[in-house]
Amino acid sequence: MLDIAKIDAGKFEIVYETFRVRDFLDEVASIMMPLAEKKSIEISAQIDPDVDFITADMVKIKQILYNLLSNAIKFTPEGGKVGITVAYDEGAADKSVLSIPHGDLLRFSVWDTGVGIGPGDKERIFDEFEQADTTLSREFGGAGLGLALSKKLVELHGGTISLESSLGKGSVFTFTIPVTSPVEAVQPEEPEAVGLTFPG
């Protein structure tokens, strides 16, 4: 809750560093493994061979993935599957929050074979204090802040997050962020209007 308030107040800093994606994902998967093993859930990671380094806030990207993976494990029945896939997504550049004329985006997808999310919940699932209206969500509870925080952290990196899901078939949460820091992309100030008139 405090993190969301800080972001809304513009007091949440992004600390950029360059790190290897494969090493980072290995660490995330190893931390989530015990949680998955408690429910006999198979957890896997698939990384495109071309993916190497990224410049981002590693702590906050971890937080996004922990939120998405913990939700995936929570709402996947025993014996199910959860996974992460990572690949470049050049075609999504025009959909990002920031203008990125010279830089690819990296796409992270967290998928599961869980209970899924109905069409009526997809629009509000990223809102604060909102949860999908399923039996499992009522059973396991939670404040409904994890996805709202994840969305804000993705957008702070200049990226976007989306959801594909079907009830009873599982969900895929996908977020894309720039491969390199967008900090240098400073937009020039708009020139002041000088009151020129043009012929019609």
C-alpha positions in Angstrom: 0.0 0.0 0.0 2.8 2.4 0.9 4.6 1.5 -2.4 1.5 2.5 -4.4 1.1 5.7 -2.5 4.7 6.6 -3.1 4.3 5.9 -6.9 1.2 8.1 -7.0 3.0 10.9 -5.2 5.9 10.7 -7.6 8.3 9.7 -4.8 9.2 6.2 -6.1 12.7 6.0 -7.6 13.7 3.6 -10.4 17.4 2.6 -9.9 18.7 1.3 -13.1 21.4 -1.4 -13.4 22.5 -3.7 -16.2 22.1 -7.4 -15.5 22.0 -10.8 -17.3 18.3 -11.9 -17.7 19.1 -15.7 -17.4 20.9 -15.3 -14.1 18.1 -13.1 -12.7 15.4 -15.5 -13.7 17.3 -18.5 -12.2 17.2 -16.6 -8.9 13.5 -15.8 -9.1 12.6 -19.4 -10.0 14.7 -20.8 -7.2 13.0 -18.6 -4.7 9.5 -19.5 -5.9 10.3 -23.2 -6.2 9.5 -24.1 -2.5 6.1 -22.5 -2.8 5.4 -24.5 -6.0 6.6 -27.7 -4.5 4.1 -27.5 -1.6 1.4 -27.9 -4.2 3.3 -30.3 -6.5 3.2 -27.6 -9.2 5.8 -27.8 -11.9 7.5 -24.4 -12.5 9.6 -23.7 -15.6 11.4 -20.9 -17.3 12.0 -20.5 -21.1 14.3 -17.7 -22.4 14.8 -16.9 -26.0 18.5 -17.7 -26.9 19.1 -14.1 -28.1 18.1 -12.5 -24.8 21.1 -11.5 -22.7 21.3 -8.3 -20.7 18.7 -5.7 -19.7 19.0 -2.3 -18.0 16.2 -1.9 -15.5 15.5 -1.8 -11.7 16.3 -5.4 -10.9 14.6 -5.2 -7.4 11.4 -3.9 -8.9 11.3 -6.3 -11.8 11.8 -9.1 -9.2 8.9 -7.7 -7.3 6.7 -7.8 -10.4 7.6 -11.4 -11.1 7.2 -12.5 -7.5 3.7 -11.0 -7.5 2.7 -12.7 -10.8 4.3 -16.0 -9.9 2.8 -16.1 -6.4 -0.6 -15.4 -7.8 -0.1 -18.1 -10.5 0.9 -20.7 -7.9 -1.9 -19.6 -5.5 -4.7 -20.0 -8.1 -3.3 -23.2 -9.7 -4.6 -26.5 -8.3 -2.2 -29.1 -7.1 -0.3 -30.9 -9.8 -0.7 -28.0 -12.2 2.0 -26.0 -14.1 3.3 -22.5 -13.9 6.0 -20.9 -16.1 7.9 -17.8 -17.3 8.8 -17.1 -20.9 11.1 -14.2 -22.0 11.7 -13.0 -25.5 12.3 -9.7 -27.5 9.2 -7.9 -28.6 10.2 -5.3 -31.2 6.6 -4.9 -32.5 5.3 -3.7 -29.1 7.4 -0.5 -29.1 4.5 1.6 -30.3 2.3 0.4 -27.4 4.7 1.4 -24.7 4.1 4.3 -22.3 7.3 6.0 -23.4 8.4 6.8 -26.9 11.3 4.4 -27.7 12.6 5.1 -31.2 15.9 3.3 -30.8 15.4 0.3 -28.5 13.7 -3.0 -28.3 11.3 -4.2 -25.7 11.7 -7.4 -23.7 8.5 -9.4 -23.1 8.0 -11.4 -19.9 5.0 -13.8 -19.7 3.9 -15.6 -16.6 1.5 -18.4 -17.4 -0.4 -21.0 -15.4 -2.9 -23.8 -15.7 -5.1 -22.4 -12.9 -8.7 -21.4 -12.4 -8.5 -18.6 -14.9 -10.2 -15.2 -14.9 -13.6 -14.4 -16.4 -14.3 -11.7 -19.0 -16.0 -9.5 -16.5 -12.9 -9.4 -14.3 -10.3 -8.7 -16.9 -10.9 -4.9 -17.0 -10.7 -4.4 -13.3 -8.1 -7.0 -12.2 -5.3 -4.3 -12.2 -7.3 -1.9 -10.0 -6.4 -1.5 -6.4 -8.3 -3.8 -3.9 -9.8 -5.7 -6.8 -9.7 -9.5 -7.3 -11.2 -12.0 -9.6 -14.5 -13.3 -8.4 -13.7 -17.0 -8.2 -14.0 -19.6 -5.4 -10.3 -19.8 -5.0 -9.9 -16.0 -4.6 -12.5 -16.0 -1.9 -10.8 -19.0 -0.3 -7.3 -17.6 -0.2 -8.1 -13.9 0.2 -5.5 -11.2 -0.1 -5.6 -7.4 -0.3 -5.9 -7.2 -4.1 -2.8 -4.9 -4.3 -0.2 -7.1 -6.0 -1.4 -6.6 -9.6 -2.1 -2.9 -9.1 1.5 -2.5 -7.8 2.9 -4.6 -10.6 1.1 -2.5 -13.2 2.5 0.7 -11.7 6.0 -0.7 -11.6 5.8 -1.8 -15.2 4.6 1.7 -16.3 7.4 3.4 -14.3 9.8 1.4 -16.6 8.0 2.7 -19.6 6.2 -0.6 -20.3 2.8 -2.1 -20.4 1.1 -5.1 -18.8 -1.8 -7.2 -20.2 -3.8 -10.4 -19.4 -5.1 -13.3 -21.4 -7.3 -15.8 -19.6 -10.2 -18.2 -19.8 -12.1 -19.7 -16.8 -10.9 -23.2 -16.1 -8.0 -23.0 -18.6 -5.4 -20.7 -16.9 -4.0 -17.2 -17.4 -1.1 -15.5 -19.0 0.1 -12.2 -17.6 2.5 -10.4 -20.0 4.5 -7.3 -19.5 7.0 -5.6 -21.8 9.7 -3.1 -20.7 12.6 -1.4 -22.6 15.8 -3.4 -22.9 17.7 -0.2 -22.1 17.0 2.6 -19.7 14.6 5.2 -21.0 16.0 7.9 -18.7 17.9 9.6 -21.5 14.8 10.0 -23.6 14.0 13.5 -22.5 11.3 15.2 -24.6 12.0 18.8 -25.7 9.8 21.5 -24.3 7.0 22.7 -26.4 7.7 26.1 -27.9 5.4 28.9 -26.8 2.7 29.9 -29.3 3.4 33.2 -31.0 -0.1 33.9 -32.3 0.5 33.2 -35.9 -2.5 32.8 -38.2 -2.5 30.8 -41.4 -4.6 31.3 -44.5 -7.6 28.9 -44.6 
